[in-house]
Structure formats: structure tokens, C-alpha cells
Amino acid sequence: MGSRYGGLKQIDQVGPSGETIMDYSVYDAVRAGFGKVVFVIRKDFETDFRNLFEKRFGNSIEVDFVFQSIADVPAGSTYNPERSKPWGTNHAVLMAADAIHEPFAVINADDFYGQESFAVLSQFLQSLNNQQESYCMVAYQLDKTLSESGAVSRGICKKDGNENLVSVEEYTHILQIDGKPAVKDADGSTRYLDNSTPVSMNMWGFTPRYFAHSQNYFKGFLAERGQELKSEFFIPLMVDKLIRDKTSTVKVLNTAAQWFGVTYPDDKPAVVASIQKLVHEGKYPQKLWV
């Protein structure tokens, strides 16, 4: 909904020829070998998204739309009737189960990830050989994911010696203080974090087996937390369970790419300038889709 941004930031124009951030993600995905894009949206946004994206990419990539709503829960599940928002990022992933039958990536529509990130993610997915329980995530350096406009939420990652993900801990209020990333602890003290700390920006690689795991776990999630008005079924919650149960492994793919996105209205000028710089450097054409 873009409550902090004040509108549908996913379709706001930031490129020199009217491109959205999502256009650049799709463009990079095509370059990396992906063949289909599935938009997970609210039903009442369908017209806006279809008008903008249904024919925009020409024959470059197949396009599909699926819809997320509060009522999309497993049979027999109940929830608080006063709830007003859907169930979070992993619930959104679940909505695409009938549209996806091959290894796939998951991204946020309002985050700019960069060509390198799509390339390493695609390489991992293409290397899978019926390894249905092998997943991955792209990890960014914390200092390359901050906003100068305010605090951000980031998933701090821990990994083992084999570059497998051990845990993702959500930090909901990371600020830049004296030019360094920092959090305020409960006692009011400031704790600085290393610039190179690996963080999740919700860029994941899964196989179709992930849908079955998510469906099963979502039933238990609703039984436990379905009456809460603001509980959310996040991707890291599902991933953490699969890791702890030793059901799946998640390879951490590191990138030095610069992330940027539009969390706050004041972020937009910097995003526009960053994209223009990439165009000037020849990394993207002046007009993405001809």
C-alpha cells in the first residue's frame, strides 16, 4: 500500500523514459535468463497494473497476475474478522503456487537490486539438479541498503562456514548515526553495526517444493496467531523453520551491489538520480522497452 510513501510506489515513475523500479528488475531478470514474471497484487489494483505492465515488455518475458487477499487461507482456518490487511510476504508467495512450476525468484516490487544480483541468483537456480530442498538468498552489505530519509527494517543474516544461512533476525529500526548504521537498544543506548553486515532485502530463490512447505506451515501459523490483527507470515519466518527443522538449506549469495528503494517520499529524488547515473554509465539504455 505504500503507507509511508503516500501512494502506489510500485508504479511510480523513476526512469528517464517513465520506467518504474519494477521495470529495471524485469529488465535485469530477462538479461539473467528468467522467462516469466508473476505480479502478486491486490485485486483492486488489477486494472492499474495490467494497463501498465501487461504488454509493456513485448515478447521479452511472459507476464501473469495473481491476487492476494485476507480470505486466501487454508480450508478450515479461521482469523479475526476485524483484520484489514493480508498476511505478509510469504502469504504473497503462496498466491503464486498455481502459476509457477519451476525454480523461481522472489523480490519486492519497490526495491532496486541491480544486474549482478539477478545474475548470481539465476546461476544458482539453473545449477539445481532436482535438488528440491536447496534454496538461496542474495545478501547485501548493510551500508549499501540504508535510507538517508529515515529508519529502515532489515533482516540481519548469520551464516555458517559453508555460506549456508543459519538465521535471519529482523531489525525494525536501523538508522544512520554519524555516518554509520546503528540501532537504539531498549535502554536507549546506541549500538553500531558493521558496514559489511550481510542483510536480506527479500531477494530469494526457491523451488516449487517451497509452496507445499508454506501451505502446511501457514495452517499452524493461523491456528496460533490468526486472531491477531497485525500478525504477518513473513518469508524469513518460513525459511527459519525449514533451516531449524533441517528440511532445507539456504545458500547465501553475496553481492557488493548498491541497493536503493523508495520507502519515504524523500527517497525518490535520490533513486531518480541513481538510475540516471547508471544510464549515463551505459548500464541501462535511455529507454528500456522499445
FISENU-659326 format. One record per residue: residue number from 1; x, y, z of N, C-alpha, C, O in turn. Coordinates in pm, whole numbers. Layout:
BEGIN
PT   n    nc1    nc2    nc3   cac1   cac2   cac3    cc1    cc2    cc3    oc1    oc2    oc3
PT NUM      X      Y      Z      X      Y      Z      X      Y      Z      X      Y      Z
...
***
This chain:
BEGIN
PT   n    nc1    nc2    nc3   cac1   cac2   cac3    cc1    cc2    cc3    oc1    oc2    oc3
PT   1     81   -122      0      0      0      0     85    127      0     36    234    -38
PT   2    212    117     43    297    235     46    248    340    143    239    458    109
PT   3    214    297    267    157    391    365    254    502    401    213    617    417
PT   4    384    470    414    482    574    446    515    660    324    554    776    337
PT   5    499    601    205    533    671     81    420    762     35    445    863    -31
PT   6    295    725     69    182    809     33    118    772   -100     53    855   -162
PT   7    137    647   -144     76    604   -270    138    476   -321    221    414   -253
PT   8     98    437   -441    147    313   -501    288    334   -557    305    363   -675
PT   9    385    319   -471    524    342   -512    570    242   -616    665    269   -690
PT  10    504    124   -623    545     22   -719    528     67   -864    596     16   -954
PT  11    438    164   -887    416    209  -1025    456    355  -1043    421    416  -1144
PT  12    527    411   -946    576    548   -959    692    550  -1059    774    458  -1062
PT  13    698    654  -1140    800    662  -1245    930    721  -1191    930    827  -1129
PT  14   1040    650  -1216   1170    697  -1168   1276    697  -1278   1383    756  -1260
PT  15   1249    634  -1391   1345    627  -1501   1329    741  -1599   1228    811  -1596
PT  16   1429    763  -1686   1426    876  -1779   1316    870  -1883   1279    972  -1942
PT  17   1262    750  -1907   1152    736  -2003   1026    685  -1935    944    617  -1997
PT  18   1011    719  -1808    890    682  -1735    893    544  -1673    788    492  -1634
PT  19   1010    482  -1663   1020    348  -1606    998    349  -1455   1031    446  -1387
PT  20    942    240  -1405    931    217  -1262   1053    136  -1216   1128     84  -1298
PT  21   1073    127  -1085   1180     40  -1035   1158   -103  -1083   1253   -173  -1117
PT  22   1032   -145  -1087    999   -280  -1129   1044   -308  -1273   1082   -420  -1306
PT  23   1038   -206  -1360   1085   -222  -1497   1231   -264  -1500   1270   -351  -1578
PT  24   1311   -203  -1414   1453   -236  -1411   1475   -378  -1358   1565   -448  -1403
PT  25   1394   -419  -1261   1405   -557  -1212   1371   -657  -1320   1441   -757  -1338
PT  26   1263   -631  -1393   1224   -723  -1501   1330   -723  -1610   1363   -829  -1664
PT  27   1383   -607  -1643   1488   -597  -1745   1610   -679  -1705   1666   -753  -1786
PT  28   1652   -665  -1577   1767   -742  -1529   1735   -891  -1523   1823   -974  -1549
PT  29   1612   -926  -1490   1572  -1067  -1485   1579  -1130  -1624   1625  -1242  -1639
PT  30   1532  -1056  -1724   1539  -1107  -1862   1684  -1129  -1902   1717  -1232  -1960
PT  31   1771  -1033  -1870   1914  -1046  -1904   1977  -1166  -1833   2073  -1225  -1884
PT  32   1923  -1202  -1716   1980  -1312  -1638   1921  -1447  -1677   1966  -1550  -1627
PT  33   1821  -1449  -1766   1768  -1575  -1815   1631  -1615  -1763   1584  -1725  -1793
PT  34   1567  -1530  -1685   1432  -1562  -1638   1333  -1547  -1754   1350  -1462  -1841
PT  35   1228  -1633  -1752   1136  -1635  -1865    994  -1594  -1834    910  -1590  -1924
PT  36    965  -1564  -1706    828  -1530  -1669    831  -1440  -1547    916  -1456  -1459
PT  37    737  -1346  -1541    721  -1262  -1423    577  -1273  -1376    483  -1258  -1455
PT  38    559  -1299  -1246    427  -1309  -1185    410  -1194  -1086    486  -1185   -989
PT  39    315  -1109  -1110    285   -999  -1020    184  -1045   -916     76  -1092   -952
PT  40    217  -1031   -789    124  -1062   -680     67   -929   -631    140   -849   -573
PT  41    -60   -906   -655   -120   -776   -627   -257   -792   -561   -312   -903   -555
PT  42   -310   -683   -512   -447   -681   -464   -541   -673   -585   -508   -610   -685
PT  43   -655   -736   -574   -749   -741   -685   -789   -600   -730   -806   -577   -850
PT  44   -803   -507   -637   -847   -373   -675   -737   -290   -741   -762   -178   -785
PT  45   -614   -344   -748   -507   -279   -823   -491   -338   -963   -405   -294  -1039
PT  46   -574   -438   -998   -552   -513  -1121   -551   -424  -1244   -461   -436  -1328
PT  47   -648   -335  -1257   -656   -252  -1377   -532   -166  -1394   -477   -157  -1504
PT  48   -486   -103  -1285   -367    -18  -1292   -245    -98  -1338   -168    -52  -1422
PT  49   -228   -217  -1281   -110   -297  -1313   -118   -355  -1454    -18   -357  -1526
PT  50   -236   -403  -1492   -250   -457  -1628   -226   -348  -1733   -157   -371  -1832
PT  51   -283   -231  -1711   -266   -123  -1808   -119    -86  -1824    -75    -49  -1932
PT  52    -45    -95  -1715     95    -53  -1719    189   -163  -1767    283   -135  -1843
PT  53    165   -288  -1724    266   -392  -1745    227   -506  -1838    315   -579  -1885
PT  54     99   -524  -1868     59   -645  -1939    128   -659  -2075    168   -768  -2114
PT  55    141   -548  -2147    203   -554  -2281    332   -474  -2289    389   -457  -2397
PT  56    378   -427  -2177    493   -336  -2173    621   -402  -2220    703   -339  -2286
PT  57    640   -529  -2185    768   -596  -2210    774   -665  -2346    873   -731  -2377
PT  58    668   -651  -2427    666   -713  -2558    678   -864  -2548    606   -928  -2471
PT  59    768   -920  -2625    791  -1065  -2622    911  -1102  -2536    961  -1215  -2544
PT  60    958  -1008  -2453   1079  -1033  -2375   1056  -1136  -2265   1146  -1214  -2234
PT  61    936  -1136  -2206    910  -1224  -2092    759  -1244  -2079    681  -1153  -2107
PT  62    719  -1364  -2037    578  -1393  -2013    531  -1321  -1887    607  -1309  -1790
PT  63    407  -1275  -1887    353  -1199  -1773    227  -1266  -1721    141  -1309  -1798
PT  64    216  -1276  -1589     97  -1329  -1525     65  -1246  -1401    153  -1180  -1345
PT  65    -61  -1250  -1358   -106  -1177  -1240   -180  -1272  -1147   -264  -1349  -1192
PT  66   -149  -1266  -1018   -225  -1340   -918   -261  -1241   -807   -203  -1133   -797
PT  67   -359  -1279   -725   -417  -1183   -632   -409  -1233   -489   -427  -1351   -461
PT  68   -380  -1140   -399   -366  -1170   -257   -477  -1099   -180   -499   -980   -198
PT  69   -545  -1174    -94   -647  -1113    -10   -648  -1182    126   -595  -1292    141
PT  70   -708  -1118    223   -716  -1173    358   -781  -1310    358   -743  -1397    436
PT  71   -880  -1329    271   -961  -1451    273   -889  -1572    214   -942  -1684    220
PT  72   -771  -1553    157   -697  -1665     98   -625  -1743    206   -505  -1727    227
PT  73   -700  -1830    275   -644  -1912    383   -685  -2057    360   -782  -2083    289
PT  74   -612  -2152    417   -646  -2294    400   -785  -2325    454   -833  -2261    548
PT  75   -850  -2423    393   -984  -2465    435   -984  -2501    583   -895  -2571    630
PT  76  -1083  -2452    654  -1096  -2482    796  -1026  -2384    887  -1046  -2388   1008
PT  77   -943  -2294    830   -871  -2195    911   -962  -2078    942  -1049  -2042    863
PT  78   -942  -2019   1058  -1019  -1901   1097   -925  -1788   1133   -808  -1810   1164
PT  79   -978  -1665   1130   -897  -1549   1166   -990  -1439   1215  -1112  -1447   1201
PT  80   -930  -1337   1274  -1006  -1226   1331  -1079  -1150   1219  -1014  -1099   1128
PT  81  -1213  -1143   1224  -1288  -1077   1117  -1262   -928   1106  -1299   -865   1007
PT  82  -1198   -869   1207  -1168   -726   1203  -1034   -696   1135   -996   -580   1121
PT  83   -964   -801   1094   -835   -780   1028   -856   -705    896   -954   -729    825
PT  84   -763   -613    863   -780   -529    744   -673   -549    637   -686   -496    527
PT  85   -566   -624    667   -459   -639    569   -425   -787    550   -446   -866    641
PT  86   -373   -825    432   -332   -964    408   -222  -1009    503   -185   -937    596
PT  87   -169  -1129    478    -89  -1198    579     61  -1189    560    135  -1268    620
PT  88    110  -1097    479    254  -1079    471    319  -1140    349    253  -1193    260
PT  89    453  -1131    346    529  -1165    226    521  -1313    187    514  -1344     68
PT  90    523  -1403    285    519  -1544    246    379  -1586    203    363  -1678    123
PT  91    279  -1519    255    143  -1538    206    134  -1494     60     68  -1558    -22
PT  92    201  -1383     28    205  -1336   -111    269  -1440   -202    221  -1466   -312
PT  93    378  -1500   -156    444  -1605   -235    348  -1721   -260    342  -1774   -371
PT  94    274  -1759   -158    179  -1871   -171     77  -1847   -281     33  -1942   -345
PT  95     39  -1723   -302    -63  -1692   -402    -18  -1729   -543   -102  -1744   -632
PT  96    111  -1745   -564    164  -1776   -698    182  -1926   -722    234  -1966   -826
PT  97    138  -2010   -628    164  -2153   -637    111  -2216   -766    176  -2302   -824
PT  98     -6  -2173   -811    -65  -2232   -932     -6  -2175  -1060    -30  -2228  -1169
PT  99     71  -2068  -1048    127  -2003  -1167    273  -2039  -1191    328  -2006  -1296
PT 100    336  -2108  -1094    481  -2134  -1103    507  -2283  -1083    458  -2343   -988
PT 101    584  -2342  -1174    611  -2486  -1167    760  -2516  -1188    796  -2629  -1220
PT 102    844  -2416  -1168    988  -2431  -1188   1060  -2347  -1084    996  -2266  -1017
PT 103   1192  -2362  -1069   1264  -2277   -975   1238  -2129  -1004   1228  -2089  -1120
PT 104   1227  -2048   -898   1184  -1911   -917   1250  -1818   -815   1299  -1862   -711
PT 105   1249  -1690   -847   1300  -1586   -758   1183  -1510   -699   1075  -1502   -758
PT 106   1206  -1453   -582   1109  -1364   -517   1178  -1232   -488   1287  -1229   -432
PT 107   1113  -1122   -526   1168   -990   -498   1055   -897   -453    937   -928   -471
PT 108   1093   -784   -393   1000   -675   -368    989   -590   -493   1086   -571   -565
PT 109    869   -537   -517    848   -458   -638    908   -318   -629    927   -253   -732
PT 110    938   -271   -509    984   -134   -493   1130   -124   -453   1175    -21   -404
PT 111   1205   -233   -474   1348   -234   -444   1429   -250   -573   1394   -332   -658
PT 112   1536   -173   -586   1626   -185   -699   1742   -274   -656   1818   -239   -566
PT 113   1757   -390   -720   1853   -490   -675   1983   -490   -756   2088   -525   -703
PT 114   1977   -453   -882   2097   -448   -965   2119   -574  -1047   2080   -683  -1006
PT 115   2182   -557  -1161   2201   -666  -1256   2279   -782  -1196   2245   -898  -1218
PT 116   2384   -751  -1119   2470   -856  -1062   2390   -951   -974   2415  -1072   -975
PT 117   2295   -898   -899   2218   -981   -806   2129  -1080   -881   2118  -1196   -841
PT 118   2066  -1035   -988   1984  -1126  -1068   2071  -1233  -1135   2029  -1347  -1150
PT 119   2191  -1194  -1174   2281  -1289  -1240   2322  -1402  -1147   2317  -1519  -1187
PT 120   2363  -1370  -1023   2407  -1476   -930   2289  -1562   -887   2304  -1682   -865
PT 121   2173  -1502   -874   2053  -1577   -837   2012  -1673   -948   1979  -1788   -922
PT 122   2014  -1624  -1071   1980  -1709  -1185   2078  -1825  -1199   2038  -1938  -1226
PT 123   2206  -1797  -1180   2309  -1901  -1191   2284  -2012  -1090   2297  -2130  -1123
PT 124   2248  -1976   -967   2219  -2076   -865   2099  -2161   -905   2105  -2284   -899
PT 125   1991  -2097   -945   1869  -2172   -979   1891  -2264  -1098   1836  -2374  -1103
PT 126   1971  -2219  -1195   1996  -2302  -1312   2089  -2419  -1281   2094  -2516  -1357
PT 127   2162  -2410  -1170   2254  -2518  -1135   2186  -2630  -1058   2246  -2736  -1038
PT 128   2062  -2609  -1014   1992  -2712   -938   1961  -2831  -1026   1919  -2815  -1141
PT 129   1980  -2949   -974   1953  -3072  -1048   1860  -3159   -964   1902  -3252   -897
PT 130   1730  -3125   -970   1628  -3193   -888   1656  -3180   -738   1613  -3265   -660
PT 131   1727  -3076   -699   1754  -3052   -557   1641  -2962   -502   1657  -2841   -489
PT 132   1529  -3025   -470   1408  -2951   -437   1416  -2878   -303   1337  -2787   -277
PT 133   1511  -2918   -218   1521  -2854    -86   1641  -2759    -78   1682  -2722     32
PT 134   1695  -2720   -192   1808  -2626   -195   1758  -2489   -240   1715  -2472   -353
PT 135   1766  -2394   -149   1719  -2259   -177   1836  -2162   -164   1948  -2202   -132
PT 136   1811  -2035   -190   1918  -1935   -179   1859  -1799   -147   1739  -1776   -163
PT 137   1944  -1710   -104   1907  -1569    -86   2026  -1483   -124   2141  -1525   -108
PT 138   2000  -1364   -174   2106  -1269   -206   2123  -1177    -86   2028  -1112    -42
PT 139   2245  -1170    -34   2276  -1087     83   2350   -961     41   2447   -968    -33
PT 140   2303   -848     90   2364   -719     63   2444   -674    184   2418   -718    296
PT 141   2541   -585    161   2613   -523    272   2523   -416    332   2466   -334    261
PT 142   2512   -417    464   2420   -329    532   2435   -183    490   2335   -114    467
PT 143   2558   -135    480   2579      7    449   2534     45    309   2524    164    277
PT 144   2506    -56    224   2459    -29     88   2306    -38     78   2251    -39    -32
PT 145   2238    -46    193   2093    -64    192   2018     39    278   1899     23    304
PT 146   2088    144    322   2025    238    415   1960    355    341   1994    386    227
PT 147   1866    419    409   1798    536    355   1841    658    435   1851    652    557
PT 148   1866    769    365   1900    893    434   1776    965    485   1785   1067    553
PT 149   1657    910    451   1532    977    485   1471    929    616   1377    990    666
PT 150   1525    820    672   1468    770    796   1512    628    825   1597    572    755
PT 151   1454    571    929   1490    435    971   1436    332    873   1337    355    804
PT 152   1504    216    868   1462    107    781   1460    -24    861   1523    -36    967
PT 153   1386   -120    809   1387   -256    865   1474   -344    777   1464   -339    655
PT 154   1560   -424    839   1648   -512    763   1660   -645    836   1658   -651    959
PT 155   1673   -752    758   1695   -884    814   1844   -911    825   1911   -931    724
PT 156   1897   -911    946   2040   -937    968   2065  -1088    958   2001  -1167   1027
PT 157   2158  -1126    872   2180  -1268    842   2302  -1323    914   2404  -1256    929
PT 158   2289  -1446    958   2402  -1522   1009   2419  -1645    921   2321  -1708    881
PT 159   2545  -1679    891   2571  -1793    803   2683  -1878    860   2761  -1832    944
PT 160   2691  -2002    814   2795  -2093    863   2916  -2089    771   2921  -2009    677
PT 161   3013  -2175    797   3136  -2175    719   3119  -2220    576   3209  -2200    494
PT 162   3004  -2280    544   2976  -2323    407   2888  -2225    332   2832  -2257    227
PT 163   2876  -2104    387   2793  -1999    327   2644  -2036    322   2570  -1988    237
PT 164   2602  -2121    415   2460  -2152    429   2399  -2063    536   2462  -2034    638
PT 165   2278  -2020    513   2209  -1933    607   2178  -2009    736   2130  -2123    732
PT 166   2206  -1947    849   2175  -2004    980   2049  -1938   1037   1963  -2006   1093
PT 167   2040  -1806   1024   1923  -1736   1077   1911  -1599   1012   2009  -1544    960
PT 168   1790  -1544   1016   1764  -1405    976   1690  -1339   1092   1580  -1382   1127
PT 169   1750  -1236   1151   1687  -1165   1261   1643  -1027   1213   1725   -948   1164
PT 170   1514   -998   1227   1460   -872   1178   1492   -758   1275   1456   -762   1393
PT 171   1561   -657   1222   1585   -533   1296   1493   -427   1235   1504   -397   1116
PT 172   1403   -373   1315   1297   -289   1260   1327   -141   1259   1247    -62   1208
PT 173   1442    -98   1314   1467     46   1322   1618     73   1314   1682    105   1414
PT 174   1673     58   1193   1815     84   1171   1831    223   1113   1766    258   1015
PT 175   1918    302   1175   1941    440   1135   2085    462   1094   2173    380   1124
PT 176   2110    571   1025   2248    617   1005   2278    721   1111   2214    826   1116
PT 177   2374    691   1196   2416    784   1302   2566    809   1286   2647    716   1290
PT 178   2601    934   1267   2742    970   1243   2797    894   1122   2914    857   1119
PT 179   2710    872   1022   2754    806    900   2767    656    911   2820    591    820
PT 180   2721    598   1023   2734    453   1043   2596    394   1073   2511    461   1131
PT 181   2573    267   1032   2446    202   1067   2440    172   1215   2538    126   1274
PT 182   2325    198   1276   2313    179   1420   2168    150   1458   2076    182   1383
PT 183   2150     89   1575   2018     65   1631   2015    120   1772   2117    128   1839
PT 184   1895    157   1816   1874    201   1954   1823     82   2035   1718     25   2003
PT 185   1896     44   2137   1853    -66   2222   1744    -22   2319   1713     97   2330
PT 186   1686   -119   2388   1573    -91   2477   1607     11   2585   1520     86   2629
PT 187   1732     13   2628   1771    106   2732   1806    246   2679   1849    333   2754
PT 188   1786    265   2547   1812    395   2487   1953    414   2436   1984    517   2376
PT 189   2040    318   2460   2179    330   2415   2188    301   2264   2104    233   2207
PT 190   2292    355   2203   2316    335   2061   2415    221   2040   2522    216   2101
PT 191   2377    130   1951   2467     18   1919   2496     23   1769   2405     15   1686
PT 192   2624     35   1736   2665     44   1596   2681    -96   1537   2720   -190   1606
PT 193   2650   -108   1408   2663   -233   1336   2771   -219   1230   2794   -109   1178
PT 194   2836   -329   1197   2939   -326   1094   2879   -294    957   2771   -343    922
PT 195   2948   -210    881   2902   -176    746   2881   -299    660   2789   -302    577
PT 196   2966   -399    678   2964   -518    591   2867   -626    639   2862   -733    579
PT 197   2790   -601    744   2695   -699    794   2602   -744    680   2540   -660    615
PT 198   2591   -875    655   2502   -921    547   2355   -909    587   2316   -951    696
PT 199   2275   -853    497   2133   -836    526   2049   -889    410   2091   -891    295
PT 200   1929   -932    446   1833   -977    345   1749   -859    299   1696   -784    381
PT 201   1736   -844    169   1648   -744    111   1530   -811     41   1471   -757    -52
PT 202   1497   -930     88   1384  -1007     33   1407  -1045   -112   1317  -1033   -195
PT 203   1527  -1091   -142   1558  -1145   -274   1597  -1291   -254   1707  -1322   -209
PT 204   1504  -1380   -289   1518  -1522   -258   1509  -1608   -383   1454  -1566   -485
PT 205   1562  -1729   -374   1546  -1828   -479   1491  -1956   -420   1548  -2010   -325
PT 206   1381  -2006   -476   1314  -2125   -425   1283  -2224   -538   1295  -2191   -656
PT 207   1244  -2343   -498   1189  -2442   -592   1040  -2457   -559    996  -2411   -453
PT 208    961  -2520   -647    818  -2536   -620    786  -2610   -490    677  -2594   -436
PT 209    879  -2690   -438    856  -2759   -311    828  -2659   -198    760  -2692   -101
PT 210    880  -2540   -212    861  -2437   -109    713  -2405    -89    672  -2371     22
PT 211    633  -2414   -193    490  -2386   -180    423  -2484    -84    341  -2443     -1
PT 212    456  -2610    -96    395  -2712     -9    434  -2689    136    349  -2697    225
PT 213    560  -2660    161    603  -2630    298    526  -2510    353    481  -2511    467
PT 214    513  -2407    271    447  -2285    316    299  -2308    346    246  -2256    445
PT 215    234  -2386    262     92  -2414    283     71  -2488    415    -21  -2457    491
PT 216    156  -2584    441    143  -2661    565    170  -2575    688     97  -2583    787
PT 217    273  -2495    682    309  -2413    797    208  -2300    819    184  -2260    932
PT 218    150  -2251    711     54  -2141    722    -69  -2184    806   -126  -2103    879
PT 219   -107  -2310    794   -220  -2360    875   -188  -2346   1024   -271  -2298   1101
PT 220    -69  -2388   1063    -29  -2377   1202    -14  -2233   1246    -47  -2198   1359
PT 221     37  -2149   1157     52  -2007   1187    -84  -1945   1219    -96  -1868   1314
PT 222   -185  -1976   1139   -318  -1921   1160   -381  -1974   1289   -450  -1901   1361
PT 223   -357  -2101   1316   -411  -2159   1440   -355  -2088   1562   -423  -2071   1663
PT 224   -228  -2048   1552   -161  -1985   1666   -182  -1834   1671   -200  -1777   1779
PT 225   -182  -1769   1554   -178  -1623   1553   -286  -1558   1466   -284  -1437   1443
PT 226   -380  -1639   1418   -482  -1589   1327   -575  -1485   1385   -638  -1409   1311
PT 227   -586  -1481   1517   -675  -1384   1580   -607  -1249   1604   -672  -1153   1644
PT 228   -476  -1242   1579   -406  -1116   1593   -434  -1027   1472   -438  -1076   1359
PT 229   -453   -900   1495   -489   -810   1386   -371   -779   1293   -392   -749   1176
PT 230   -249   -786   1345   -134   -743   1265    -27   -850   1249     84   -819   1205
PT 231    -56   -976   1283     43  -1081   1264     71  -1099   1115    -19  -1084   1032
PT 232    197  -1131   1081    233  -1148    940    316  -1274    919    405  -1306    998
PT 233    286  -1342    813    353  -1465    774    467  -1427    679    453  -1429    557
PT 234    581  -1391    740    696  -1341    664    775  -1456    601    774  -1568    650
PT 235    844  -1426    491    934  -1524    429   1041  -1571    528   1061  -1692    539
PT 236   1111  -1481    600   1213  -1530    695   1157  -1624    801   1229  -1711    850
PT 237   1031  -1608    837    970  -1697    935    963  -1840    880    993  -1936    951
PT 238    923  -1852    755    914  -1984    691   1054  -2041    669   1078  -2159    697
PT 239   1145  -1959    621   1282  -2004    595   1348  -2051    724   1417  -2153    726
PT 240   1328  -1975    831   1389  -2010    959   1340  -2147   1007   1418  -2226   1059
PT 241   1213  -2174    991   1159  -2304   1032   1222  -2417    951   1260  -2520   1007
PT 242   1234  -2399    819   1293  -2503    734   1439  -2529    770   1485  -2643    764
PT 243   1510  -2423    808   1650  -2440    848   1659  -2511    982   1737  -2604    998
PT 244   1578  -2468   1078   1582  -2528   1212   1541  -2674   1210   1595  -2756   1284
PT 245   1444  -2708   1125   1399  -2846   1113   1491  -2931   1026   1470  -3051   1010
PT 246   1594  -2867    970   1689  -2934    879   1617  -2994    758   1659  -3096    705
PT 247   1510  -2929    717   1435  -2971    599   1503  -2921    472   1508  -2992    371
PT 248   1553  -2799    476   1610  -2735    358   1739  -2662    394   1766  -2635    511
PT 249   1816  -2631    291   1934  -2546    307   1913  -2419    224   1846  -2421    120
PT 250   1971  -2310    272   1960  -2182    201   2099  -2125    183   2163  -2083    279
PT 251   2146  -2124     60   2279  -2072     30   2276  -1919     27   2187  -1859    -32
PT 252   2374  -1858     93   2385  -1712     93   2472  -1669    -25   2590  -1704    -31
PT 253   2414  -1594   -117   2485  -1543   -233   2518  -1396   -206   2429  -1312   -197
PT 254   2645  -1366   -194   2685  -1231   -157   2696  -1140   -279   2737  -1184   -387
PT 255   2660  -1015   -261   2672   -917   -368   2723   -786   -310   2690   -749   -197
PT 256   2803   -717   -388   2851   -585   -348   2767   -476   -414   2802   -358   -410
PT 257   2655   -516   -475   2570   -421   -546   2511   -317   -451   2490   -345   -332
PT 258   2486   -199   -504   2422    -92   -427   2271   -107   -440   2216    -97   -549
PT 259   2206   -130   -328   2059   -132   -327   2006     10   -315   2069     95   -253
PT 260   1891     35   -375   1816    155   -339   1668    132   -361   1629     46   -441
PT 261   1587    207   -291   1443    188   -298   1370    311   -250   1432    411   -211
PT 262   1236    304   -253   1154    419   -216   1066    383    -98    951    339   -113
PT 263   1121    401     21   1045    381    144    970    508    181    854    503    222
PT 264   1037    622    165    980    752    200    973    841     75   1050    820    -19
PT 265    882    939     72    875   1029    -44   1009   1097    -74   1042   1120   -190
PT 266   1085   1130     31   1213   1198     11   1317   1109    -55   1422   1157    -98
PT 267   1289    977    -63   1384    886   -128   1383    899   -280   1482    868   -346
PT 268   1271    946   -335   1254    942   -481   1361   1019   -557   1416    965   -653
PT 269   1395   1143   -521   1497   1214   -599   1631   1140   -605   1697   1141   -709
PT 270   1670   1078   -495   1796   1003   -495   1788    881   -586   1885    848   -654
PT 271   1671    815   -589   1653    699   -677   1660    744   -823   1726    680   -905
PT 272   1591    852   -855   1593    905   -992   1737    937  -1034   1778    905  -1145
PT 273   1811   1002   -944   1950   1039   -975   2038    915   -991   2125    912  -1079
PT 274   2017    814   -908   2098    691   -915   2074    618  -1047   2168    568  -1108
PT 275   1949    613  -1089   1918    545  -1215   1975    624  -1333   2029    566  -1427
PT 276   1963    755  -1327   2018    838  -1435   2169    818  -1446   2223    817  -1556
PT 277   2236    801  -1332   2380    777  -1333   2412    644  -1400   2507    634  -1479
PT 278   2333    540  -1369   2354    410  -1432   2330    416  -1583   2399    350  -1660
PT 279   2231    494  -1624   2204    512  -1767   2322    584  -1833   2367    545  -1941
PT 280   2372    687  -1767   2485    762  -1820   2609    673  -1833   2688    690  -1925
PT 281   2624    578  -1741   2739    486  -1745   2720    374  -1848   2811    294  -1869
PT 282   2603    369  -1910   2579    269  -2013   2530    135  -1961   2526     37  -2036
PT 283   2493    127  -1834   2447      0  -1777   2301    -29  -1811   2257   -144  -1807
PT 284   2227     76  -1845   2089     61  -1892   2067    158  -2006   2128    265  -2008
PT 285   1981    123  -2102   1951    217  -2211   1862    331  -2160   1799    321  -2055
PT 286   1859    439  -2238   1774    553  -2203   1628    513  -2196   1552    566  -2115
PT 287   1588    420  -2280   1451    368  -2281   1460    216  -2276   1515    155  -2368
PT 288   1406    154  -2170   1422     10  -2151   1349    -73  -2254   1404   -167  -2311
PT 289   1224    -38  -2279   1139   -120  -2365   1105    -42  -2492   1055     71  -2487
PT 290   1133   -102  -2604   1110    -35  -2733    983    -89  -2795    944    -46  -2903
***
